Amino acid sequence: MGMKRKIVKGLAYAAMPKGTFAALNPGKAVVGKAASWAIERALPERKRVPSSRSTMTGIAAAVVAVPIGMWLGRRIWGSREGSPSSGRSI
């Protein structure tokens, strides 16, 4: 395979990977398409979680974790300093 053909093939795969694979390997593409169709028919439909729910879960985790982390940090670093200006003794 010449260098020009390799470059063109690489660009084609970068632009349209499925279409290029189907054009260069029609037999494998048909088998792959049939397999994906059969799997899709056999398996039940997945329940999809909306992205807004995932976002809210992450925000809620941060809202809980940040104050706890700050509290623990003050407890750990405050006890090591041993300065009377901290106002608390542990």
C-alpha positions in Angstrom: 0.0 0.0 0.0 1.4 3.3 -1.0 1.9 6.3 1.2 -0.9 8.3 -0.5 -3.4 5.5 0.0 -2.5 5.2 3.7 -3.0 8.9 4.2 -6.3 8.9 2.3 -7.5 5.8 4.2 -6.5 7.4 7.6 -8.4 10.6 6.7 -11.4 8.6 5.6 -11.5 6.7 8.9 -11.1 9.9 10.9 -14.0 11.6 9.0 -16.4 8.7 8.8 -15.2 5.6 10.7 -18.4 3.5 10.3 -18.9 4.3 6.6 -15.3 3.7 5.7 -15.2 0.4 7.5 -18.4 -0.6 5.7 -17.0 0.4 2.3 -13.7 -1.4 2.8 -15.0 -4.5 4.7 -18.6 -5.1 3.5 -18.8 -8.7 4.8 -17.7 -7.8 8.3 -19.9 -4.8 8.3 -23.0 -6.9 7.5 -22.2 -9.4 10.2 -21.6 -6.6 12.7 -24.8 -4.9 11.8 -26.8 -8.2 12.1 -25.2 -8.9 15.5 -26.0 -5.4 16.9 -29.6 -5.8 15.6 -30.0 -9.2 17.3 -28.5 -8.0 20.6 -30.8 -4.9 20.5 -33.8 -7.1 20.0 -32.9 -9.6 22.7 -32.0 -7.3 25.5 -34.6 -5.1 27.3 -34.3 -1.4 26.9 -32.0 0.2 29.4 -33.3 2.8 31.8 -31.5 6.0 31.1 -30.7 8.5 33.8 -31.1 12.1 32.7 -27.8 14.1 32.8 -29.5 16.7 35.0 -30.0 14.1 37.7 -26.3 13.1 37.5 -25.4 16.8 37.8 -27.6 17.3 40.8 -26.1 14.2 42.5 -22.6 15.5 42.0 -23.5 18.9 43.4 -25.2 17.4 46.4 -22.2 15.2 47.1 -20.0 18.4 47.0 -22.3 20.3 49.3 -22.0 17.5 51.9 -18.3 16.7 51.4 -16.8 20.3 51.5 -18.0 21.3 55.0 -17.0 17.9 56.4 -13.6 18.2 54.8 -13.1 21.7 56.2 -14.2 20.6 59.6 -11.8 17.6 59.6 -9.0 19.8 58.3 -9.5 22.3 61.1 -9.5 19.4 63.7 -6.3 17.8 62.3 -4.3 20.9 61.6 -5.6 22.9 64.6 -4.4 20.2 67.0 -0.9 20.1 65.6 -0.3 23.8 65.9 -0.8 23.9 69.7 -1.1 27.7 69.6 -3.3 29.3 72.4 -4.9 31.6 69.8 -6.9 28.7 68.3 -9.4 29.1 71.2 -10.1 25.4 71.5 -8.4 22.5 73.2 -8.9 19.0 72.0 
